[in-house]
Amino acid sequence: MNYKNNDRFEYNGSAFIVFITVIAIAVSLLGIVVSIR
């Protein structure tokens, strides 16, 4: 049980990091597009 809970915690942490990374990339691309326009 403990191992399964830890694995789930790590998965959520990784998903959270990926989610933030995707948002950061999207904001950066949006800023570049606005700068070009």
Backbone hydrogen bonds, N-H to C=O, Kabsch-Sander energy under -0.5 kcal/mol:
donor,donor_aa,acceptor,acceptor_aa,energy
5,N,1,M,-2.6
6,N,2,N,-2.5
7,D,3,Y,-2.6
8,R,4,K,-2.3
9,F,5,N,-2.3
10,E,6,N,-2.6
11,Y,7,D,-2.3
12,N,8,R,-2.5
13,G,9,F,-2.3
14,S,10,E,-2.5
15,A,11,Y,-2.7
16,F,12,N,-2.4
17,I,13,G,-2.3
18,V,14,S,-2.6
19,F,15,A,-2.5
20,I,16,F,-2.3
21,T,17,I,-2.4
22,V,18,V,-2.6
23,I,19,F,-2.1
24,A,20,I,-2.6
25,I,21,T,-2.4
26,A,22,V,-2.5
27,V,23,I,-2.7
28,S,24,A,-2.2
29,L,25,I,-2.7
30,L,26,A,-2.4
31,G,27,V,-2.4
32,I,28,S,-2.2
33,V,29,L,-2.4
34,V,30,L,-2.4
35,S,31,G,-2.2
36,I,32,I,-2.4
37,R,33,V,-2.2
